[in-house]
Amino acid sequence: TEIYTLSLHDALPISAARKYLERATSVPNWETAPNEEFSGHVSYNLSCTYSRLAQHEADVAKKSALLDLAAGALTSAAANGGTQEATLEEDLKTGDLVPLAGSPAHSERLKEIRKKFREAWAARARKR
């Protein structure tokens, strides 16, 4: 197993990922039967990218703006349960979403987002 740590030097690939994911959210769905779950994954990954970028932002206003973007993308992901519960919890505790989870300004919004995820997961379970 390789241990990967993010440094300021590694921020360029994250910036590239941000651009790619932002474009992916604006492209019309090309499938004949749209897959809502897939679009949730794109939003989830975009949220992780914004949160990770915020971790390395020194400017307080820019950091806050990135965390706002992370929360917005996570809200979109929650609408259709864009990730598994274990993944969300792990990312909030020790992964890419730690900066968002640690932001007092976003704690109430994060509670609402978690609630939306739970509702989406329950709805998906009822369909099966």
N, CA, C and O atoms as CSV, one atom per row, in Angstrom:
chain,resi,resn,atom,element,x,y,z
A,1,THR,N,N,0.846,-1.184,0.000
A,1,THR,CA,C,0.000,0.000,0.000
A,1,THR,C,C,0.880,1.231,0.000
A,1,THR,O,O,1.844,1.326,0.760
A,2,GLU,N,N,0.538,2.168,-0.858
A,2,GLU,CA,C,1.302,3.403,-0.953
A,2,GLU,C,C,0.579,4.491,-0.172
A,2,GLU,O,O,-0.630,4.674,-0.318
A,3,ILE,N,N,1.316,5.201,0.645
A,3,ILE,CA,C,0.736,6.301,1.412
A,3,ILE,C,C,0.904,7.564,0.589
A,3,ILE,O,O,2.008,7.874,0.140
A,4,TYR,N,N,-0.185,8.296,0.389
A,4,TYR,CA,C,-0.153,9.505,-0.415
A,4,TYR,C,C,-0.494,10.692,0.453
A,4,TYR,O,O,-1.531,10.713,1.117
A,5,THR,N,N,0.375,11.674,0.447
A,5,THR,CA,C,0.083,12.911,1.166
A,5,THR,C,C,0.054,14.043,0.170
A,5,THR,O,O,0.789,14.038,-0.817
A,6,LEU,N,N,-0.783,14.997,0.429
A,6,LEU,CA,C,-0.928,16.141,-0.461
A,6,LEU,C,C,-0.044,17.273,0.026
A,6,LEU,O,O,-0.084,17.646,1.198
A,7,SER,N,N,0.749,17.813,-0.874
A,7,SER,CA,C,1.569,18.967,-0.546
A,7,SER,C,C,1.169,20.110,-1.473
A,7,SER,O,O,0.392,19.913,-2.407
A,8,LEU,N,N,1.688,21.278,-1.223
A,8,LEU,CA,C,1.394,22.402,-2.104
A,8,LEU,C,C,1.853,22.105,-3.531
A,8,LEU,O,O,1.235,22.565,-4.491
A,9,HIS,N,N,2.921,21.347,-3.670
A,9,HIS,CA,C,3.397,20.959,-4.994
A,9,HIS,C,C,2.348,20.131,-5.737
A,9,HIS,O,O,2.247,20.205,-6.962
A,10,ASP,N,N,1.574,19.346,-4.997
A,10,ASP,CA,C,0.568,18.479,-5.605
A,10,ASP,C,C,-0.723,19.217,-5.932
A,10,ASP,O,O,-1.639,18.610,-6.488
A,11,ALA,N,N,-0.830,20.492,-5.611
A,11,ALA,CA,C,-2.073,21.229,-5.826
A,11,ALA,C,C,-2.422,21.379,-7.295
A,11,ALA,O,O,-3.600,21.509,-7.629
A,12,LEU,N,N,-1.443,21.367,-8.179
A,12,LEU,CA,C,-1.749,21.497,-9.603
A,12,LEU,C,C,-2.636,20.367,-10.119
A,12,LEU,O,O,-3.615,20.652,-10.809
A,13,PRO,N,N,-2.345,19.102,-9.822
A,13,PRO,CA,C,-3.254,18.059,-10.288
A,13,PRO,C,C,-4.674,18.227,-9.724
A,13,PRO,O,O,-5.645,17.910,-10.412
A,14,ILE,N,N,-4.807,18.710,-8.508
A,14,ILE,CA,C,-6.127,18.931,-7.936
A,14,ILE,C,C,-6.832,20.054,-8.689
A,14,ILE,O,O,-8.039,19.983,-8.919
A,15,SER,N,N,-6.096,21.080,-9.072
A,15,SER,CA,C,-6.687,22.154,-9.865
A,15,SER,C,C,-7.178,21.614,-11.200
A,15,SER,O,O,-8.243,22.008,-11.676
A,16,ALA,N,N,-6.415,20.722,-11.802
A,16,ALA,CA,C,-6.830,20.112,-13.063
A,16,ALA,C,C,-8.080,19.268,-12.846
A,16,ALA,O,O,-8.995,19.288,-13.669
A,17,ALA,N,N,-8.123,18.530,-11.746
A,17,ALA,CA,C,-9.308,17.729,-11.429
A,17,ALA,C,C,-10.516,18.631,-11.229
A,17,ALA,O,O,-11.621,18.300,-11.659
A,18,ARG,N,N,-10.312,19.753,-10.587
A,18,ARG,CA,C,-11.403,20.707,-10.377
A,18,ARG,C,C,-11.997,21.145,-11.717
A,18,ARG,O,O,-13.215,21.134,-11.898
A,19,LYS,N,N,-11.136,21.528,-12.645
A,19,LYS,CA,C,-11.608,21.989,-13.959
A,19,LYS,C,C,-12.358,20.876,-14.684
A,19,LYS,O,O,-13.412,21.115,-15.273
A,20,TYR,N,N,-11.823,19.681,-14.641
A,20,TYR,CA,C,-12.464,18.544,-15.299
A,20,TYR,C,C,-13.841,18.274,-14.700
A,20,TYR,O,O,-14.817,18.108,-15.432
A,21,LEU,N,N,-13.921,18.230,-13.381
A,21,LEU,CA,C,-15.199,17.925,-12.719
A,21,LEU,C,C,-16.207,19.050,-12.906
A,21,LEU,O,O,-17.400,18.790,-13.062
A,22,GLU,N,N,-15.743,20.294,-12.892
A,22,GLU,CA,C,-16.668,21.406,-13.133
A,22,GLU,C,C,-17.259,21.310,-14.541
A,22,GLU,O,O,-18.446,21.570,-14.738
A,23,ARG,N,N,-16.430,20.937,-15.517
A,23,ARG,CA,C,-16.939,20.751,-16.883
A,23,ARG,C,C,-17.924,19.589,-16.924
A,23,ARG,O,O,-18.951,19.670,-17.597
A,24,ALA,N,N,-17.618,18.513,-16.211
A,24,ALA,CA,C,-18.488,17.335,-16.214
A,24,ALA,C,C,-19.876,17.650,-15.662
A,24,ALA,O,O,-20.864,17.063,-16.104
A,25,THR,N,N,-19.959,18.560,-14.714
A,25,THR,CA,C,-21.278,18.897,-14.150
A,25,THR,C,C,-22.106,19.734,-15.108
A,25,THR,O,O,-23.325,19.817,-14.953
A,26,SER,N,N,-21.470,20.360,-16.100
A,26,SER,CA,C,-22.212,21.214,-17.025
A,26,SER,C,C,-22.527,20.540,-18.361
A,26,SER,O,O,-23.256,21.099,-19.179
A,27,VAL,N,N,-21.986,19.354,-18.583
A,27,VAL,CA,C,-22.234,18.644,-19.842
A,27,VAL,C,C,-23.583,17.937,-19.750
A,27,VAL,O,O,-23.851,17.234,-18.776
A,28,PRO,N,N,-24.434,18.119,-20.762
A,28,PRO,CA,C,-25.712,17.399,-20.752
A,28,PRO,C,C,-25.470,15.891,-20.716
A,28,PRO,O,O,-24.503,15.391,-21.291
A,29,ASN,N,N,-26.345,15.192,-20.046
A,29,ASN,CA,C,-26.199,13.750,-19.928
A,29,ASN,C,C,-26.386,13.113,-21.300
A,29,ASN,O,O,-27.424,13.298,-21.934
A,30,TRP,N,N,-25.397,12.371,-21.756
A,30,TRP,CA,C,-25.423,11.780,-23.085
A,30,TRP,C,C,-26.100,10.417,-23.105
A,30,TRP,O,O,-26.274,9.827,-24.172
A,31,GLU,N,N,-26.481,9.913,-21.946
A,31,GLU,CA,C,-27.080,8.585,-21.893
A,31,GLU,C,C,-28.546,8.636,-22.297
A,31,GLU,O,O,-29.213,9.656,-22.119
A,32,THR,N,N,-29.043,7.533,-22.841
A,32,THR,CA,C,-30.465,7.469,-23.189
A,32,THR,C,C,-31.312,7.309,-21.936
A,32,THR,O,O,-32.451,7.773,-21.884
A,33,ALA,N,N,-30.762,6.663,-20.943
A,33,ALA,CA,C,-31.430,6.535,-19.650
A,33,ALA,C,C,-30.495,7.140,-18.610
A,33,ALA,O,O,-29.616,6.444,-18.102
A,34,PRO,N,N,-30.663,8.420,-18.283
A,34,PRO,CA,C,-29.731,9.085,-17.364
A,34,PRO,C,C,-29.540,8.328,-16.050
A,34,PRO,O,O,-30.484,7.783,-15.477
A,35,ASN,N,N,-28.326,8.314,-15.610
A,35,ASN,CA,C,-27.955,7.640,-14.374
A,35,ASN,C,C,-27.736,8.704,-13.301
A,35,ASN,O,O,-26.666,9.307,-13.223
A,36,GLU,N,N,-28.746,8.924,-12.486
A,36,GLU,CA,C,-28.662,9.951,-11.447
A,36,GLU,C,C,-27.540,9.670,-10.468
A,36,GLU,O,O,-26.894,10.594,-9.974
A,37,GLU,N,N,-27.306,8.401,-10.188
A,37,GLU,CA,C,-26.259,8.028,-9.249
A,37,GLU,C,C,-24.892,8.494,-9.745
A,37,GLU,O,O,-24.066,8.944,-8.951
A,38,PHE,N,N,-24.647,8.390,-11.059
A,38,PHE,CA,C,-23.375,8.824,-11.622
A,38,PHE,C,C,-23.180,10.327,-11.435
A,38,PHE,O,O,-22.097,10.769,-11.051
A,39,SER,N,N,-24.213,11.107,-11.702
A,39,SER,CA,C,-24.062,12.555,-11.539
A,39,SER,C,C,-23.795,12.905,-10.078
A,39,SER,O,O,-23.102,13.881,-9.792
A,40,GLY,N,N,-24.334,12.126,-9.164
A,40,GLY,CA,C,-24.047,12.323,-7.744
A,40,GLY,C,C,-22.588,12.065,-7.417
A,40,GLY,O,O,-22.004,12.752,-6.579
A,41,HIS,N,N,-21.994,11.074,-8.079
A,41,HIS,CA,C,-20.572,10.781,-7.864
A,41,HIS,C,C,-19.693,11.930,-8.359
A,41,HIS,O,O,-18.701,12.275,-7.718
A,42,VAL,N,N,-20.052,12.515,-9.485
A,42,VAL,CA,C,-19.282,13.646,-10.009
A,42,VAL,C,C,-19.339,14.798,-9.012
A,42,VAL,O,O,-18.310,15.395,-8.697
A,43,SER,N,N,-20.530,15.114,-8.515
A,43,SER,CA,C,-20.673,16.204,-7.536
A,43,SER,C,C,-19.916,15.889,-6.256
A,43,SER,O,O,-19.306,16.777,-5.661
A,44,TYR,N,N,-19.950,14.637,-5.829
A,44,TYR,CA,C,-19.229,14.240,-4.617
A,44,TYR,C,C,-17.722,14.461,-4.800
A,44,TYR,O,O,-17.063,15.022,-3.925
A,45,ASN,N,N,-17.188,14.020,-5.930
A,45,ASN,CA,C,-15.758,14.197,-6.189
A,45,ASN,C,C,-15.390,15.668,-6.309
A,45,ASN,O,O,-14.310,16.075,-5.881
A,46,LEU,N,N,-16.274,16.463,-6.882
A,46,LEU,CA,C,-16.024,17.903,-6.974
A,46,LEU,C,C,-15.994,18.517,-5.573
A,46,LEU,O,O,-15.163,19.380,-5.292
A,47,SER,N,N,-16.887,18.078,-4.704
A,47,SER,CA,C,-16.885,18.562,-3.329
A,47,SER,C,C,-15.562,18.234,-2.628
A,47,SER,O,O,-14.991,19.075,-1.933
A,48,CYS,N,N,-15.092,17.013,-2.818
A,48,CYS,CA,C,-13.804,16.613,-2.230
A,48,CYS,C,C,-12.668,17.475,-2.760
A,48,CYS,O,O,-11.760,17.844,-2.014
A,49,THR,N,N,-12.721,17.793,-4.045
A,49,THR,CA,C,-11.680,18.617,-4.655
A,49,THR,C,C,-11.684,20.030,-4.077
A,49,THR,O,O,-10.629,20.556,-3.721
A,50,TYR,N,N,-12.854,20.644,-3.983
A,50,TYR,CA,C,-12.954,21.990,-3.392
A,50,TYR,C,C,-12.458,21.986,-1.945
A,50,TYR,O,O,-11.725,22.882,-1.527
A,51,SER,N,N,-12.863,20.981,-1.200
A,51,SER,CA,C,-12.473,20.910,0.206
A,51,SER,C,C,-10.956,20.779,0.350
A,51,SER,O,O,-10.342,21.431,1.195
A,52,ARG,N,N,-10.368,19.932,-0.481
A,52,ARG,CA,C,-8.916,19.727,-0.418
A,52,ARG,C,C,-8.175,20.997,-0.825
A,52,ARG,O,O,-7.150,21.334,-0.232
A,53,LEU,N,N,-8.688,21.706,-1.840
A,53,LEU,CA,C,-8.069,22.979,-2.228
A,53,LEU,C,C,-8.156,23.992,-1.090
A,53,LEU,O,O,-7.217,24.755,-0.861
A,54,ALA,N,N,-9.274,24.000,-0.382
A,54,ALA,CA,C,-9.453,24.923,0.747
A,54,ALA,C,C,-8.426,24.661,1.839
A,54,ALA,O,O,-7.977,25.584,2.518
A,55,GLN,N,N,-8.067,23.414,1.998
A,55,GLN,CA,C,-7.094,23.047,3.030
A,55,GLN,C,C,-5.767,23.764,2.817
A,55,GLN,O,O,-5.059,24.049,3.782
A,56,HIS,N,N,-5.425,24.055,1.581
A,56,HIS,CA,C,-4.135,24.663,1.269
A,56,HIS,C,C,-4.231,26.147,0.937
A,56,HIS,O,O,-3.253,26.752,0.498
A,57,GLU,N,N,-5.404,26.732,1.146
A,57,GLU,CA,C,-5.606,28.151,0.838
A,57,GLU,C,C,-5.319,28.988,2.078
A,57,GLU,O,O,-5.925,28.779,3.129
A,58,ALA,N,N,-4.398,29.932,1.953
A,58,ALA,CA,C,-4.034,30.793,3.078
A,58,ALA,C,C,-5.007,31.963,3.236
A,58,ALA,O,O,-5.274,32.401,4.355
A,59,ASP,N,N,-5.531,32.465,2.130
A,59,ASP,CA,C,-6.457,33.595,2.171
A,59,ASP,C,C,-7.795,33.142,2.753
A,59,ASP,O,O,-8.440,32.244,2.210
A,60,VAL,N,N,-8.205,33.755,3.842
A,60,VAL,CA,C,-9.413,33.336,4.564
A,60,VAL,C,C,-10.665,33.435,3.697
A,60,VAL,O,O,-11.505,32.535,3.726
A,61,ALA,N,N,-10.801,34.504,2.934
A,61,ALA,CA,C,-11.983,34.678,2.084
A,61,ALA,C,C,-12.028,33.622,0.982
A,61,ALA,O,O,-13.089,33.071,0.689
A,62,LYS,N,N,-10.878,33.341,0.374
A,62,LYS,CA,C,-10.830,32.322,-0.678
A,62,LYS,C,C,-11.102,30.935,-0.103
A,62,LYS,O,O,-11.781,30.117,-0.723
A,63,LYS,N,N,-10.562,30.681,1.092
A,63,LYS,CA,C,-10.793,29.397,1.745
A,63,LYS,C,C,-12.285,29.220,2.037
A,63,LYS,O,O,-12.845,28.151,1.796
A,64,SER,N,N,-12.915,30.256,2.549
A,64,SER,CA,C,-14.349,30.202,2.838
A,64,SER,C,C,-15.160,29.972,1.560
A,64,SER,O,O,-16.122,29.204,1.558
A,65,ALA,N,N,-14.767,30.642,0.477
A,65,ALA,CA,C,-15.468,30.476,-0.804
A,65,ALA,C,C,-15.330,29.041,-1.317
A,65,ALA,O,O,-16.292,28.471,-1.831
A,66,LEU,N,N,-14.133,28.456,-1.177
A,66,LEU,CA,C,-13.935,27.069,-1.602
A,66,LEU,C,C,-14.769,26.109,-0.749
A,66,LEU,O,O,-15.323,25.138,-1.265
A,67,LEU,N,N,-14.857,26.382,0.556
A,67,LEU,CA,C,-15.680,25.521,1.416
A,67,LEU,C,C,-17.158,25.678,1.093
A,67,LEU,O,O,-17.917,24.714,1.191
A,68,ASP,N,N,-17.579,26.887,0.708
A,68,ASP,CA,C,-18.961,27.084,0.254
A,68,ASP,C,C,-19.227,26.256,-1.003
A,68,ASP,O,O,-20.276,25.625,-1.127
A,69,LEU,N,N,-18.267,26.262,-1.935
A,69,LEU,CA,C,-18.403,25.457,-3.148
A,69,LEU,C,C,-18.439,23.964,-2.810
A,69,LEU,O,O,-19.204,23.204,-3.404
A,70,ALA,N,N,-17.608,23.554,-1.855
A,70,ALA,CA,C,-17.601,22.149,-1.433
A,70,ALA,C,C,-18.958,21.747,-0.859
A,70,ALA,O,O,-19.480,20.677,-1.172
A,71,ALA,N,N,-19.518,22.607,-0.024
A,71,ALA,CA,C,-20.831,22.312,0.570
A,71,ALA,C,C,-21.919,22.275,-0.504
A,71,ALA,O,O,-22.816,21.434,-0.449
A,72,GLY,N,N,-21.842,23.181,-1.477
A,72,GLY,CA,C,-22.821,23.185,-2.556
A,72,GLY,C,C,-22.758,21.923,-3.393
A,72,GLY,O,O,-23.791,21.339,-3.722
A,73,ALA,N,N,-21.551,21.497,-3.741
A,73,ALA,CA,C,-21.388,20.273,-4.530
A,73,ALA,C,C,-21.829,19.054,-3.724
A,73,ALA,O,O,-22.413,18.120,-4.274
A,74,LEU,N,N,-21.549,19.064,-2.428
A,74,LEU,CA,C,-21.961,17.943,-1.580
A,74,LEU,C,C,-23.478,17.896,-1.451
A,74,LEU,O,O,-24.054,16.811,-1.368
A,75,THR,N,N,-24.129,19.044,-1.433
A,75,THR,CA,C,-25.587,19.097,-1.421
A,75,THR,C,C,-26.143,18.465,-2.694
A,75,THR,O,O,-27.106,17.700,-2.642
A,76,SER,N,N,-25.536,18.785,-3.832
A,76,SER,CA,C,-25.965,18.176,-5.100
A,76,SER,C,C,-25.767,16.664,-5.072
A,76,SER,O,O,-26.622,15.912,-5.539
A,77,ALA,N,N,-24.652,16.227,-4.529
A,77,ALA,CA,C,-24.378,14.788,-4.438
A,77,ALA,C,C,-25.382,14.097,-3.525
A,77,ALA,O,O,-25.784,12.961,-3.777
A,78,ALA,N,N,-25.778,14.781,-2.476
A,78,ALA,CA,C,-26.706,14.191,-1.504
A,78,ALA,C,C,-28.083,13.956,-2.101
A,78,ALA,O,O,-28.799,13.051,-1.671
A,79,ALA,N,N,-28.458,14.754,-3.079
A,79,ALA,CA,C,-29.790,14.636,-3.673
A,79,ALA,C,C,-30.063,13.234,-4.203
A,79,ALA,O,O,-31.205,12.775,-4.180
A,80,ASN,N,N,-29.029,12.551,-4.678
A,80,ASN,CA,C,-29.226,11.182,-5.153
A,80,ASN,C,C,-28.250,10.201,-4.510
A,80,ASN,O,O,-27.908,9.174,-5.096
A,81,GLY,N,N,-27.814,10.526,-3.315
A,81,GLY,CA,C,-26.961,9.599,-2.569
A,81,GLY,C,C,-25.664,9.303,-3.291
A,81,GLY,O,O,-25.296,8.142,-3.468
A,82,GLY,N,N,-24.963,10.362,-3.713
A,82,GLY,CA,C,-23.797,10.267,-4.576
A,82,GLY,C,C,-22.597,9.507,-4.069
A,82,GLY,O,O,-21.569,9.482,-4.746
A,83,THR,N,N,-22.677,8.894,-2.925
A,83,THR,CA,C,-21.606,8.023,-2.449
A,83,THR,C,C,-22.181,7.114,-1.377
A,83,THR,O,O,-23.312,7.308,-0.931
A,84,GLN,N,N,-21.412,6.136,-0.968
A,84,GLN,CA,C,-21.848,5.236,0.093
A,84,GLN,C,C,-21.634,5.897,1.450
A,84,GLN,O,O,-20.776,6.765,1.609
A,85,GLU,N,N,-22.420,5.472,2.407
A,85,GLU,CA,C,-22.342,6.065,3.745
A,85,GLU,C,C,-20.950,5.937,4.350
A,85,GLU,O,O,-20.434,6.894,4.927
A,86,ALA,N,N,-20.342,4.768,4.224
A,86,ALA,CA,C,-19.012,4.552,4.806
A,86,ALA,C,C,-17.977,5.488,4.178
A,86,ALA,O,O,-17.090,5.990,4.868
A,87,THR,N,N,-18.094,5.719,2.881
A,87,THR,CA,C,-17.160,6.615,2.193
A,87,THR,C,C,-17.326,8.043,2.686
A,87,THR,O,O,-16.341,8.727,2.966
A,88,LEU,N,N,-18.579,8.496,2.792
A,88,LEU,CA,C,-18.838,9.848,3.289
A,88,LEU,C,C,-18.269,10.032,4.687
A,88,LEU,O,O,-17.572,11.011,4.952
A,89,GLU,N,N,-18.560,9.101,5.573
A,89,GLU,CA,C,-18.097,9.221,6.955
A,89,GLU,C,C,-16.574,9.191,7.039
A,89,GLU,O,O,-15.979,9.945,7.809
A,90,GLU,N,N,-15.947,8.330,6.255
A,90,GLU,CA,C,-14.478,8.261,6.264
A,90,GLU,C,C,-13.869,9.566,5.735
A,90,GLU,O,O,-12.906,10.080,6.304
A,91,ASP,N,N,-14.438,10.099,4.644
A,91,ASP,CA,C,-13.918,11.347,4.085
A,91,ASP,C,C,-14.108,12.526,5.037
A,91,ASP,O,O,-13.274,13.430,5.078
A,92,LEU,N,N,-15.192,12.522,5.795
A,92,LEU,CA,C,-15.425,13.594,6.760
A,92,LEU,C,C,-14.485,13.498,7.960
A,92,LEU,O,O,-14.108,14.517,8.540
A,93,LYS,N,N,-14.112,12.284,8.328
A,93,LYS,CA,C,-13.262,12.091,9.513
A,93,LYS,C,C,-11.774,12.148,9.205
A,93,LYS,O,O,-11.007,12.748,9.959
A,94,THR,N,N,-11.360,11.528,8.101
A,94,THR,CA,C,-9.920,11.423,7.839
A,94,THR,C,C,-9.534,11.667,6.384
A,94,THR,O,O,-8.360,11.545,6.035
A,95,GLY,N,N,-10.487,12.007,5.537
A,95,GLY,CA,C,-10.205,12.122,4.113
A,95,GLY,C,C,-10.336,13.530,3.573
A,95,GLY,O,O,-10.076,14.513,4.266
A,96,ASP,N,N,-10.744,13.599,2.325
A,96,ASP,CA,C,-10.786,14.862,1.589
A,96,ASP,C,C,-11.748,15.892,2.156
A,96,ASP,O,O,-11.573,17.086,1.916
A,97,LEU,N,N,-12.748,15.468,2.895
A,97,LEU,CA,C,-13.748,16.405,3.404
A,97,LEU,C,C,-13.455,16.910,4.818
A,97,LEU,O,O,-14.286,17.595,5.414
A,98,VAL,N,N,-12.293,16.582,5.353
A,98,VAL,CA,C,-11.916,17.047,6.695
A,98,VAL,C,C,-11.964,18.577,6.804
A,98,VAL,O,O,-12.482,19.090,7.797
A,99,PRO,N,N,-11.445,19.320,5.823
A,99,PRO,CA,C,-11.531,20.783,5.946
A,99,PRO,C,C,-12.981,21.285,6.046
A,99,PRO,O,O,-13.261,22.206,6.814
A,100,LEU,N,N,-13.884,20.699,5.291
A,100,LEU,CA,C,-15.291,21.085,5.363
A,100,LEU,C,C,-15.885,20.687,6.709
A,100,LEU,O,O,-16.596,21.471,7.337
A,101,ALA,N,N,-15.593,19.474,7.146
A,101,ALA,CA,C,-16.124,18.986,8.427
A,101,ALA,C,C,-15.603,19.812,9.601
A,101,ALA,O,O,-16.289,19.951,10.614
A,102,GLY,N,N,-14.406,20.355,9.472
A,102,GLY,CA,C,-13.807,21.133,10.551
A,102,GLY,C,C,-14.165,22.609,10.540
A,102,GLY,O,O,-13.691,23.372,11.381
A,103,SER,N,N,-14.992,23.008,9.602
A,103,SER,CA,C,-15.361,24.416,9.487
A,103,SER,C,C,-16.594,24.733,10.326
A,103,SER,O,O,-17.692,24.290,9.992
A,104,PRO,N,N,-16.433,25.498,11.419
A,104,PRO,CA,C,-17.588,25.845,12.242
A,104,PRO,C,C,-18.681,26.576,11.443
A,104,PRO,O,O,-19.868,26.425,11.730
A,105,ALA,N,N,-18.278,27.357,10.454
A,105,ALA,CA,C,-19.245,28.106,9.651
A,105,ALA,C,C,-20.125,27.192,8.796
A,105,ALA,O,O,-21.180,27.615,8.324
A,106,HIS,N,N,-19.700,25.947,8.593
A,106,HIS,CA,C,-20.444,25.024,7.737
A,106,HIS,C,C,-21.080,23.866,8.505
A,106,HIS,O,O,-21.643,22.958,7.893
A,107,SER,N,N,-20.999,23.885,9.823
A,107,SER,CA,C,-21.481,22.737,10.602
A,107,SER,C,C,-22.989,22.505,10.459
A,107,SER,O,O,-23.420,21.359,10.326
A,108,GLU,N,N,-23.787,23.554,10.483
A,108,GLU,CA,C,-25.236,23.379,10.349
A,108,GLU,C,C,-25.603,22.892,8.949
A,108,GLU,O,O,-26.455,22.019,8.785
A,109,ARG,N,N,-24.955,23.462,7.957
A,109,ARG,CA,C,-25.221,23.040,6.584
A,109,ARG,C,C,-24.827,21.579,6.390
A,109,ARG,O,O,-25.509,20.836,5.685
A,110,LEU,N,N,-23.737,21.171,7.010
A,110,LEU,CA,C,-23.286,19.789,6.903
A,110,LEU,C,C,-24.291,18.832,7.546
A,110,LEU,O,O,-24.486,17.724,7.048
A,111,LYS,N,N,-24.925,19.236,8.629
A,111,LYS,CA,C,-25.973,18.415,9.242
A,111,LYS,C,C,-27.126,18.197,8.260
A,111,LYS,O,O,-27.637,17.085,8.133
A,112,GLU,N,N,-27.526,19.252,7.576
A,112,GLU,CA,C,-28.609,19.153,6.581
A,112,GLU,C,C,-28.184,18.266,5.407
A,112,GLU,O,O,-28.986,17.484,4.897
A,113,ILE,N,N,-26.947,18.386,4.989
A,113,ILE,CA,C,-26.442,17.568,3.891
A,113,ILE,C,C,-26.466,16.096,4.278
A,113,ILE,O,O,-26.891,15.250,3.491
A,114,ARG,N,N,-26.016,15.790,5.478
A,114,ARG,CA,C,-26.031,14.389,5.943
A,114,ARG,C,C,-27.456,13.851,5.971
A,114,ARG,O,O,-27.700,12.698,5.617
A,115,LYS,N,N,-28.390,14.690,6.392
A,115,LYS,CA,C,-29.798,14.292,6.416
A,115,LYS,C,C,-30.280,13.968,5.004
A,115,LYS,O,O,-30.981,12.976,4.802
A,116,LYS,N,N,-29.907,14.804,4.017
A,116,LYS,CA,C,-30.303,14.558,2.622
A,116,LYS,C,C,-29.686,13.262,2.094
A,116,LYS,O,O,-30.336,12.523,1.355
A,117,PHE,N,N,-28.451,12.987,2.462
A,117,PHE,CA,C,-27.841,11.715,2.069
A,117,PHE,C,C,-28.635,10.550,2.637
A,117,PHE,O,O,-28.954,9.606,1.915
A,118,ARG,N,N,-28.955,10.607,3.923
A,118,ARG,CA,C,-29.702,9.507,4.549
A,118,ARG,C,C,-31.044,9.286,3.852
A,118,ARG,O,O,-31.455,8.146,3.635
A,119,GLU,N,N,-31.725,10.378,3.502
A,119,GLU,CA,C,-33.007,10.269,2.798
A,119,GLU,C,C,-32.823,9.627,1.422
A,119,GLU,O,O,-33.624,8.783,1.020
A,120,ALA,N,N,-31.785,10.018,0.711
A,120,ALA,CA,C,-31.526,9.446,-0.617
A,120,ALA,C,C,-31.162,7.971,-0.519
A,120,ALA,O,O,-31.615,7.165,-1.331
A,121,TRP,N,N,-30.349,7.615,0.466
A,121,TRP,CA,C,-29.987,6.205,0.646
A,121,TRP,C,C,-31.210,5.371,0.986
A,121,TRP,O,O,-31.362,4.257,0.483
A,122,ALA,N,N,-32.088,5.903,1.839
A,122,ALA,CA,C,-33.309,5.178,2.209
A,122,ALA,C,C,-34.213,5.002,0.991
A,122,ALA,O,O,-34.780,3.928,0.790
A,123,ALA,N,N,-34.350,6.043,0.182
A,123,ALA,CA,C,-35.184,5.954,-1.019
A,123,ALA,C,C,-34.618,4.923,-1.988
A,123,ALA,O,O,-35.373,4.162,-2.593
A,124,ARG,N,N,-33.319,4.891,-2.138
A,124,ARG,CA,C,-32.686,3.909,-3.023
A,124,ARG,C,C,-32.912,2.489,-2.500
A,124,ARG,O,O,-33.162,1.567,-3.277
A,125,ALA,N,N,-32.822,2.322,-1.183
A,125,ALA,CA,C,-33.032,0.995,-0.591
A,125,ALA,C,C,-34.463,0.522,-0.801
A,125,ALA,O,O,-34.698,-0.669,-1.004
A,126,ARG,N,N,-35.433,1.454,-0.754
A,126,ARG,CA,C,-36.843,1.078,-0.969
A,126,ARG,C,C,-37.085,0.641,-2.413
A,126,ARG,O,O,-37.957,-0.190,-2.666
A,127,LYS,N,N,-36.323,1.192,-3.366
A,127,LYS,CA,C,-36.484,0.831,-4.776
A,127,LYS,C,C,-35.977,-0.581,-5.078
A,127,LYS,O,O,-36.418,-1.225,-6.031
A,128,ARG,N,N,-35.069,-1.032,-4.271
A,128,ARG,CA,C,-34.451,-2.364,-4.528
A,128,ARG,C,C,-35.302,-3.455,-4.057
A,128,ARG,O,O,-34.940,-4.624,-4.193
